[in-house]
Amino acid sequence: MTIDYSALDWLVSMTRKYQSQISLGLMATLLAIYGQDINRWVRHKTRHQHFIVRTTVFIFLCTFGYGWFTIFCAPHLSGALSRLPPRFLPGTVFMLFVVLGVLAERKRKI
């Protein structure tokens, strides 16, 4: 009995082909889920500051905080995914998005 692995091979090749975009999507999804909580915490910590200080902190949070997180962590996640055995890659990516979906549901984002 032989098993046809052509569908799995195709899925692995497509996942590898778009691995950096998948990693970026995972990071963006994390920020979409937890960004509001982060913003709320920063707003709470800076609520007694002057408008200019609050605005500057928000700008730095978005550019250097969220931007750094996305630009720095996405390649690391992509590297971690590339170290997975090929047969586990599509399932792992699928499960990561399912976990993020469950987290989003728990935080009532969807």
N, C-alpha and C positions, 0 to 999 in steps of 0.2 A: 504494500500500500504506500503510495507516494502522496505527499501533500504539496499542493500548488502554492508556492510562496510569492507568486507574481504580484498579487494584490498588496501583500505586506511590503514587498520590496518597493512598489510604487509609492505607498504611503510613507515609508521611511525616506525615500528620496525627496518627496514633496515637503516633508517636515524638515529635512536637512536644508533644502533649498531656501526655505523661508524661516529658518531658525532665528536669525537676528530680528526679523519683524515679529515673530512670535514672542520673543523675549521682551521686546519693546511693548507689545500688547499686554503682556502679563504685568509689567511695571506700571503701565498706564491704568490698568484695571485696579491694581493695588491703590494707586493714588486716587482714583475715582471713589473707591470704597472708604478710604481713611482720610482723604484730604479735608473733608469738612470737619472731622474731629480735630485734626491738626490746626486748621484755621481757627476753630473755636477756642482751643487751648491758647494759641498765640493772642487771639483777641482778648481773652480773659487776663493774660499776663500783661498786656499793654493797654488795658482800658483806661488807665489813669494818665497815660502819656499824652503829649501834645499830638495834634492831628498829623503834623509832619513826621514825627517819630513813628507813629502807627503806620503811616503810609510807607515810609522807608523800610520798616521792618517787614511789611507785607510784600514789598517789591523784592527785597532780599530773600524772603522765604520762597517766593515763586521762582525767581531766577536761579538762585544759588542752592536753595533747598530742594525744591521739586525738580528743577532742571538737573542738578548734580545727581540726585537720586536716579533719575531716569537715564542719564548719559553714562554714569559710572556703573550702575548695577546691572543694566540690561546686557552689556557685554560679558559680565561675570556670569550671569544666568545662562547666557548663550554658551559660554565655555563649559559650564557645568552640564548643560544638556548634551554638548558634543562628546562628553566623556561617557555618556550612557551607552550601553550596548545597543546597536541599531534596532533590535527587535523590541526593546522597551521604550524607545523614544516616542512613538505616536501615542501609546497608552499613557505615558507619563505626562505628556503635554495635555492630553485630554483630561486627565485627572486633576492637573493643576488648575485648568479652567473650571472644572466642576467644583473644586474646593473654593475657588474665588467666587463662583456663583452662589455657593452655600453661604459664604461669608457675607456677600452682598444681600442675600435674602435675610439673614439674621439681623443685619443692620438696616433692613427695610429700604434698601437702595433700588430694589426691583419689585 
